[in-house]
Amino acid sequence: MNKIIAFPQVGDYAYPITYLLKHIVRAETLYIPHISSETIELGSRYSPDFVCTPFKYTLGTFIECLELGANVLIQLGGGCRYGYYHELQKEILKNLNYHFTYINLVTEGKTDIKKIIKQFKKIDPKFSILKGLYYLFITKNMVKYMDEIDEYIRYNIGFEQEKNSFLNLKKEMLNSFSKTKGYFSLKRKYRYYKNKFKNIKLKNEPRFQVGIIGELYTVMEPSANYELELELASHGIAIKRYTNATYLLFEKKKKVKKYLKKAKDYIKYKMGADAADNIGRCIELCEEKFDGVIHIKSSFCTPEIGASLIIKKICQKYDMPLLEFSFDTNTSKVGMKTRCEAFVDMIEMRKENEKVLFRN
């Protein structure tokens, strides 16, 4: 039987993951369906009621992929309950009479290289470690380049003169990256597109800067936050977002110490997942005098529930506008848009009042 691999959808990272799998194992990688209302309905139907929302999104994606012919499922784990998804999801899918191989690469936020090699050899007995390392190196750089350019896009997309300039060029870039033949080819493409993004014409308008913090899946997967970033950009907001794959894979261990130190008046230890990071980030955004903070999480995300009260207290101390979202499968996009509009109006009014006080 031919091996057909599927994995959960998270932002645009399907491109580098597909690229990696395509080059290191002799198996087909399934095109991951974009998360839709049908995906969410499927995941919710077979999930425990009070499990966090990412569980439902990823379970729904797996069911759709199995229906499309996938027979190898890869779960990436995490540092909170996400790290235990594989056991429960595997049992649910087996009870639904699906037949598949389930591979979990990360447990409780930790990776075991020997275990990963063993798992890939299950997919392809001729898996080459040297070849795997070479394409892993390329994929690592692809992720870093994507995240760096995404940071530039977030800060500027709300000011493009021609609508969809950034999104169209980004789609072109991702398709080009996915056809990369080697590291130096990737590097040339990165420089080429970096220059093209910087040549996109922007409106010369005042910028309100807002920082987004919160639970990693809800922050990184647009369907999980109802495309919050694009909604903010439509109101002329420059966005700073901390959490991406580069941070989680390569920077977190070092930077979390900095955030814990910054948050020492509020917490003494890690709170699980990114909760401690987000408290430190909130303080940093307040100190850097951003115009607002948005804290987002999935419903029933225990670490972020614990961080929420502290984040409110910090924003009150610094007189910082705070908007909180708790997303679940019943969240209304209209409600999200309405709250964003009110938040932007509040920021604009505060800025106008500051100008009046300054003139007087």
PLY file of the C-alpha trace (Angstrom):
ply
format ascii 1.0
element vertex 360
property float x
property float y
property float z
element edge 359
property int vertex1
property int vertex2
end_header
0.00 0.00 0.00
1.30 3.48 -0.91
1.97 5.71 2.09
-0.02 8.95 2.04
0.96 11.43 4.77
-1.17 14.13 6.39
-0.55 16.55 9.25
-2.47 19.42 10.95
-2.84 22.77 9.21
-1.08 25.67 10.98
-0.76 28.93 9.04
1.45 28.64 5.95
3.77 26.04 7.46
2.26 23.31 5.27
4.65 24.58 2.56
7.96 23.86 4.35
6.64 20.68 6.00
5.44 19.32 2.66
8.77 20.30 1.09
10.68 18.40 3.76
8.56 15.25 3.61
8.62 15.22 -0.19
12.43 15.10 -0.20
13.19 12.73 2.68
10.65 9.92 2.43
9.24 7.96 -0.48
5.61 8.72 0.18
2.88 11.02 -1.07
2.10 14.07 1.06
-1.59 14.95 0.97
-2.61 18.50 0.18
-3.98 19.70 3.52
-7.53 21.07 3.23
-7.96 24.60 4.53
-9.94 24.62 7.75
-13.59 25.30 6.97
-16.86 25.27 8.90
-17.19 21.59 7.87
-13.75 20.84 9.38
-14.74 22.49 12.64
-18.12 20.74 12.73
-16.47 17.35 12.18
-13.88 17.92 14.89
-16.45 19.20 17.38
-18.80 16.28 16.78
-16.25 13.70 17.89
-14.31 15.67 20.53
-14.93 15.86 24.29
-17.03 18.94 25.08
-14.51 20.79 27.24
-11.32 20.05 25.32
-9.48 23.13 23.97
-10.41 24.30 20.48
-7.14 23.32 18.66
-7.94 19.68 19.47
-11.21 20.01 17.55
-9.60 21.78 14.59
-6.80 19.22 14.23
-9.14 16.25 14.72
-11.48 17.60 12.03
-8.51 18.05 9.68
-7.39 14.46 10.29
-10.87 13.10 9.54
-11.01 15.04 6.26
-7.52 13.82 5.32
-8.41 10.18 6.09
-11.49 10.52 3.91
-9.21 11.79 1.12
-7.02 8.71 1.39
-4.36 9.53 3.99
-3.01 6.53 5.89
-0.13 8.12 7.87
-0.97 10.92 10.31
1.75 13.09 11.84
1.06 15.05 15.01
3.57 17.65 16.22
2.67 17.68 19.92
3.28 20.65 22.24
4.12 21.83 25.73
0.62 21.73 27.25
-2.38 19.43 26.70
-1.43 19.54 23.02
1.41 17.19 23.97
-1.17 14.50 24.80
-3.47 14.96 21.81
-1.97 12.00 19.98
-3.24 9.40 22.45
-6.83 10.61 22.55
-7.10 11.50 18.87
-5.70 8.10 17.88
-8.37 6.31 19.95
-11.20 8.49 18.61
-10.16 7.87 15.00
-9.79 4.12 15.57
-13.28 4.03 17.11
-14.51 5.64 13.89
-13.04 2.63 12.03
-10.24 4.47 10.26
-7.04 2.53 9.55
-3.79 4.47 9.69
-0.33 4.80 11.18
-0.15 7.58 13.78
3.22 9.26 14.38
3.80 11.79 17.17
7.06 13.75 16.78
6.88 15.93 19.91
5.67 14.95 23.38
5.25 17.49 26.19
7.23 20.01 24.14
10.25 17.68 23.81
11.73 15.92 20.81
13.70 12.69 20.69
15.87 12.53 17.56
16.31 8.76 17.75
12.56 8.34 18.06
11.94 10.62 15.06
14.43 8.67 12.90
12.75 5.43 13.93
9.33 6.85 13.02
10.49 8.00 9.57
11.96 4.55 8.91
8.46 3.20 9.51
7.27 5.33 6.62
10.29 4.62 4.42
12.71 1.80 5.39
15.34 3.40 3.09
15.17 6.74 4.92
18.63 8.39 4.80
19.78 10.31 7.87
22.27 12.43 5.88
19.67 13.33 3.27
17.19 14.06 6.04
19.64 16.41 7.78
20.39 18.29 4.54
16.73 18.93 3.73
15.97 19.69 7.37
18.62 22.43 7.16
16.94 23.88 4.06
13.50 23.65 5.68
14.74 25.35 8.85
15.98 28.30 6.78
12.78 28.35 4.74
10.77 28.72 7.95
13.04 31.52 9.19
12.79 33.39 5.88
9.00 33.01 5.84
8.68 34.30 9.41
10.97 37.26 8.78
8.99 38.34 5.73
5.70 37.72 7.53
6.83 40.14 10.25
7.37 42.83 7.60
3.99 42.07 6.02
2.15 42.35 9.36
3.61 45.77 10.01
2.85 47.13 6.53
-0.10 45.31 4.94
-2.61 47.81 6.33
-0.92 50.59 4.35
-0.53 49.08 0.87
-1.64 51.40 -1.94
-2.85 48.56 -4.14
-5.12 46.06 -2.39
-3.80 42.49 -1.99
-0.28 43.45 -3.13
1.25 41.72 -0.13
-0.97 38.63 -0.16
-0.53 38.01 -3.91
3.24 38.36 -3.70
3.34 36.15 -0.61
1.45 33.39 -2.44
3.91 33.65 -5.33
6.85 33.47 -2.89
5.51 30.39 -1.08
4.94 28.55 -4.36
8.48 29.45 -5.42
9.96 28.31 -2.09
8.17 24.97 -2.39
10.02 24.29 -5.69
13.46 25.08 -4.27
16.21 22.68 -5.41
18.83 23.51 -2.79
19.95 25.91 -0.05
21.64 28.50 -2.31
18.60 28.54 -4.59
16.42 29.22 -1.53
18.69 32.02 -0.36
18.54 33.73 -3.77
14.76 33.48 -3.78
14.56 34.91 -0.26
16.66 37.96 -1.23
14.65 38.44 -4.41
11.27 38.41 -2.64
12.50 40.42 0.34
13.44 43.18 -2.10
10.10 42.90 -3.95
8.14 43.22 -0.69
10.10 46.34 0.25
9.28 47.86 -3.13
5.52 47.59 -2.59
4.18 51.16 -2.44
2.70 52.21 0.90
0.38 55.00 2.01
1.97 57.71 4.09
-0.42 57.54 7.06
-0.05 57.64 10.87
0.38 54.14 12.28
-1.30 52.68 15.33
0.75 49.76 16.64
-0.92 46.82 18.31
0.76 43.73 19.79
-0.90 40.30 19.58
-0.12 37.75 22.30
-1.77 34.47 23.25
-2.06 30.72 22.79
0.20 29.56 19.98
-2.25 27.66 17.75
-4.94 30.34 17.93
-2.34 33.02 17.20
-0.72 31.19 14.27
-3.72 29.64 12.47
-5.85 32.34 10.77
-9.00 30.20 10.73
-8.74 29.74 14.51
-8.78 33.52 15.08
-11.14 34.33 12.20
-8.38 36.17 10.30
-7.97 38.74 13.06
-4.76 40.14 11.58
-6.38 40.97 8.23
-9.29 42.60 10.04
-6.91 44.83 12.03
-4.92 45.65 8.89
-8.14 46.83 7.18
-8.32 49.53 9.88
-4.74 50.72 9.31
-3.14 48.89 12.22
0.53 47.87 12.25
0.79 44.50 13.98
3.52 42.95 16.08
3.12 39.22 16.70
5.64 37.27 18.72
4.66 33.65 18.22
5.77 31.84 15.08
7.60 28.62 14.23
11.01 30.31 14.45
10.29 31.37 18.01
8.85 28.03 19.09
11.56 25.88 17.51
14.72 27.96 17.81
14.30 30.88 20.23
11.86 30.00 23.00
14.28 28.29 25.37
16.49 31.40 25.48
13.83 34.11 25.33
11.48 32.63 27.92
14.16 33.37 30.55
14.05 37.02 29.53
10.25 37.11 29.78
10.25 35.39 33.17
12.73 37.97 34.44
10.60 40.81 33.09
7.50 39.31 34.74
9.18 38.52 38.10
6.80 40.84 40.02
3.84 38.74 38.86
5.07 35.13 38.47
7.93 33.04 39.82
7.82 30.06 37.44
6.58 28.90 34.04
2.83 28.48 33.78
2.74 26.02 30.88
2.74 26.57 27.11
3.29 30.29 26.33
1.48 31.82 29.32
4.63 33.09 31.08
6.00 34.38 27.77
2.79 36.34 27.18
2.95 38.06 30.57
6.51 39.21 29.81
5.49 40.24 26.30
2.59 42.30 27.65
4.97 44.22 29.91
7.34 44.74 26.97
4.54 46.11 24.76
3.48 48.50 27.54
7.05 49.69 28.10
7.52 50.25 24.37
4.32 52.36 24.40
2.32 50.40 21.85
-1.20 51.68 21.23
-2.92 48.48 22.34
-2.58 44.82 23.31
-4.74 41.96 22.03
-4.70 38.73 24.04
-6.21 35.74 22.24
-6.70 32.14 23.24
-8.84 29.13 22.55
-11.66 28.33 24.94
-10.59 26.10 27.87
-6.89 26.92 27.38
-5.83 26.57 31.02
-2.40 28.31 30.86
-3.85 31.39 29.13
-6.80 31.52 31.55
-4.23 31.76 34.34
-2.30 34.48 32.50
-5.41 36.50 31.63
-5.96 38.14 35.03
-2.29 39.11 35.28
-2.33 40.61 31.77
-5.40 42.68 32.72
-3.61 43.93 35.84
-0.51 44.92 33.83
-2.58 46.80 31.25
-4.44 48.66 34.01
-1.12 49.65 35.59
0.22 51.07 32.32
-3.15 52.44 31.15
-2.89 50.25 28.07
-5.98 49.42 25.96
-6.58 45.66 26.08
-8.82 43.52 23.89
-9.33 39.86 24.82
-10.73 37.11 22.64
-11.57 33.55 23.69
-12.25 31.69 20.45
-14.29 28.52 20.19
-16.25 26.69 17.53
-19.28 28.96 18.08
-17.45 32.30 17.89
-19.07 34.74 15.49
-16.85 36.44 12.91
-19.28 39.36 12.89
-18.86 39.73 16.64
-15.06 39.65 16.27
-15.16 42.38 13.60
-17.48 44.55 15.72
-15.20 44.32 18.76
-12.14 45.11 16.62
-13.85 48.20 15.22
-14.71 49.40 18.74
-11.13 48.74 19.89
-9.67 50.74 16.98
-12.14 53.58 17.63
-11.02 53.68 21.26
-7.34 53.86 20.26
-8.06 56.66 17.80
-10.04 58.65 20.40
-7.23 58.27 22.95
-4.72 59.56 20.41
-6.93 62.56 19.58
-7.33 63.36 23.28
-3.55 63.17 23.75
-3.07 65.63 20.89
-5.59 68.05 22.43
-3.88 67.84 25.83
-0.48 68.38 24.21
-1.68 71.50 22.33
-3.19 72.93 25.50
0 1
1 2
2 3
3 4
4 5
5 6
6 7
7 8
8 9
9 10
10 11
11 12
12 13
13 14
14 15
15 16
16 17
17 18
18 19
19 20
20 21
21 22
22 23
23 24
24 25
25 26
26 27
27 28
28 29
29 30
30 31
31 32
32 33
33 34
34 35
35 36
36 37
37 38
38 39
39 40
40 41
41 42
42 43
43 44
44 45
45 46
46 47
47 48
48 49
49 50
50 51
51 52
52 53
53 54
54 55
55 56
56 57
57 58
58 59
59 60
60 61
61 62
62 63
63 64
64 65
65 66
66 67
67 68
68 69
69 70
70 71
71 72
72 73
73 74
74 75
75 76
76 77
77 78
78 79
79 80
80 81
81 82
82 83
83 84
84 85
85 86
86 87
87 88
88 89
89 90
90 91
91 92
92 93
93 94
94 95
95 96
96 97
97 98
98 99
99 100
100 101
101 102
102 103
103 104
104 105
105 106
106 107
107 108
108 109
109 110
110 111
111 112
112 113
113 114
114 115
115 116
116 117
117 118
118 119
119 120
120 121
121 122
122 123
123 124
124 125
125 126
126 127
127 128
128 129
129 130
130 131
131 132
132 133
133 134
134 135
135 136
136 137
137 138
138 139
139 140
140 141
141 142
142 143
143 144
144 145
145 146
146 147
147 148
148 149
149 150
150 151
151 152
152 153
153 154
154 155
155 156
156 157
157 158
158 159
159 160
160 161
161 162
162 163
163 164
164 165
165 166
166 167
167 168
168 169
169 170
170 171
171 172
172 173
173 174
174 175
175 176
176 177
177 178
178 179
179 180
180 181
181 182
182 183
183 184
184 185
185 186
186 187
187 188
188 189
189 190
190 191
191 192
192 193
193 194
194 195
195 196
196 197
197 198
198 199
199 200
200 201
201 202
202 203
203 204
204 205
205 206
206 207
207 208
208 209
209 210
210 211
211 212
212 213
213 214
214 215
215 216
216 217
217 218
218 219
219 220
220 221
221 222
222 223
223 224
224 225
225 226
226 227
227 228
228 229
229 230
230 231
231 232
232 233
233 234
234 235
235 236
236 237
237 238
238 239
239 240
240 241
241 242
242 243
243 244
244 245
245 246
246 247
247 248
248 249
249 250
250 251
251 252
252 253
253 254
254 255
255 256
256 257
257 258
258 259
259 260
260 261
261 262
262 263
263 264
264 265
265 266
266 267
267 268
268 269
269 270
270 271
271 272
272 273
273 274
274 275
275 276
276 277
277 278
278 279
279 280
280 281
281 282
282 283
283 284
284 285
285 286
286 287
287 288
288 289
289 290
290 291
291 292
292 293
293 294
294 295
295 296
296 297
297 298
298 299
299 300
300 301
301 302
302 303
303 304
304 305
305 306
306 307
307 308
308 309
309 310
310 311
311 312
312 313
313 314
314 315
315 316
316 317
317 318
318 319
319 320
320 321
321 322
322 323
323 324
324 325
325 326
326 327
327 328
328 329
329 330
330 331
331 332
332 333
333 334
334 335
335 336
336 337
337 338
338 339
339 340
340 341
341 342
342 343
343 344
344 345
345 346
346 347
347 348
348 349
349 350
350 351
351 352
352 353
353 354
354 355
355 356
356 357
357 358
358 359
